[in-house]
Amino acid sequence: MNLSHIEHIGIAVKNLDEAIKFWENQLGLKCYSIEEVKDQKVRTAFFKIGQSKIELLESTDPEGPIGKFIEKKGEGIHHMAFATDGLQASLDELAGKGVQLIDKAPRKGAEGLNIAFLHPKATSGVLLELCEDPNK
């Protein structure tokens, strides 16, 4: 498996517009993209910092994964994502090592990336996402 860098850190927020103001006004970062990912029931906002990004996640449905996360745990870090080449091969390798996967095959995520999640039970309680840019 070839992990190249932390692609992004996902942060669950109750109000995307208010959260964007903090990241821009207090930290001086610039939101460069806001997008809705309908099948994940979420709106996202992205900030670039070095080679990595911050992804703010606002639920569009209380029954969606971010809505349930906020209800259970409140706002905060939701997941960490790593960039990889050969996402399906990485998933197959991890499955072969007995790692519990949420996604056995890549699916479309924000910014046009192919994504897949590893189950937190297999990663010391951290929801990990693997991302691959299909245009590379």
N, C-alpha and C positions, 0 to 999 in steps of 0.2 A: 504494500500500500504506500502511496506517495502523497503525504500531506505536505502542502507547501507553506501554508500560513493560516493564521486565524482569519477567516473570511469576514465574520462579523460576530458580534455579541447581541443577542435579542433581548430586549427589555419590554416587559408587559406594562402598559400604562392604561389608566382609565380614560384619559382625555388626550388624544394625539396633539391637538392644536396647542393646548397648554404645555405639554411636554416639549414640543418643538421650541416654544418660546424660551424655555430654560436652556436648552442645548445651544440655541443661537445667541440669546442675550447675555446669559451668564458665562457660558463657556467659549463663546466666540466661534462655534462651528457653524457650518452652513448646510441646511437641509437641501439636498440636491434632487430628491425624488420622493414623491408620495404616490402610493399605489394601493389599490384594493385587490386582494387575492380572494376571490369569491368562494372557491371551494374550501379554503381554510377559515373563512368567516372572519377576516382580519383586514385592517388597513395598516399599511406600513409607511414609515418615514425613514430615510437613510441619511447618514452623516459619514463622510470619509475622514479617517484619521490615520495618517501614514498609509500603510498597505492594507489596513483593516477598516472595518465599518462598524457603526452602531446602527442597529435596526430597532426602532420603536414600533411596538405592536399594540394596536387598539382593536378590541373585539367589535365586530359588527353584529354579533348575536350572543346573548348571554350563555347559550348552549354550545357555542364554539369552543375550541381548545383554549384560547386566551381568556374568554369569558369565564370558563370553569377554573382556570389557573388563578385569576384575580379573585374570584369568589372564595377559593380555598386558601390561597397563600398571600393575596394582596399584590400590589404592584412590586416589580423588581425584576431581577435577572431571570429570564425564562429559559434561555439556551445559549450554548456556544457552538459556533459553526466553523468547520475547517474546510479549506479548499483542497480538492483532490483531483487528480486526473484518473480517469477510468473508474467512475463511481460504481458501476455494476460489479466490476472486478473487486473493488474494495469491499462491497457488501458481501459478495460471495466468500471472500477471504475471511471476513469477520464471522460470518455464519459458520464457516468451516472450523473456526476456532471456538465455537460454542457461544458467541456473543449474541444476546437477545436483541433482535431488530424490531423496530416498529414498522419500518418499510423494507420489504424484501426486494423491491425494485424502485428505481428512481421515479420521481414525479415532478411536475413543474412547480416551481416556487416563485417568489418575488424576483424581480430583475431578470426574468427569463432563465434563471439557473435551474438545473436539475438538482433535486435535493432528496435526501433520505435521512431519517432519524434513527438513532440507536436508543434502546430503552434505558432509562435511568437506573433500573435494577442492575444493569450490567456495567455501569460506569460510575459507581460510587455515588449515585444520587444526582448526577448531572445529566440533563437532557443534551445530548450531542447531535449535531446535524452535520452531515457531509454534503458539500456543494461542488458542483462541476459546471463550468461554463461550457455549454455545448458549441459555442462559436470559436473555441480555442483548439 
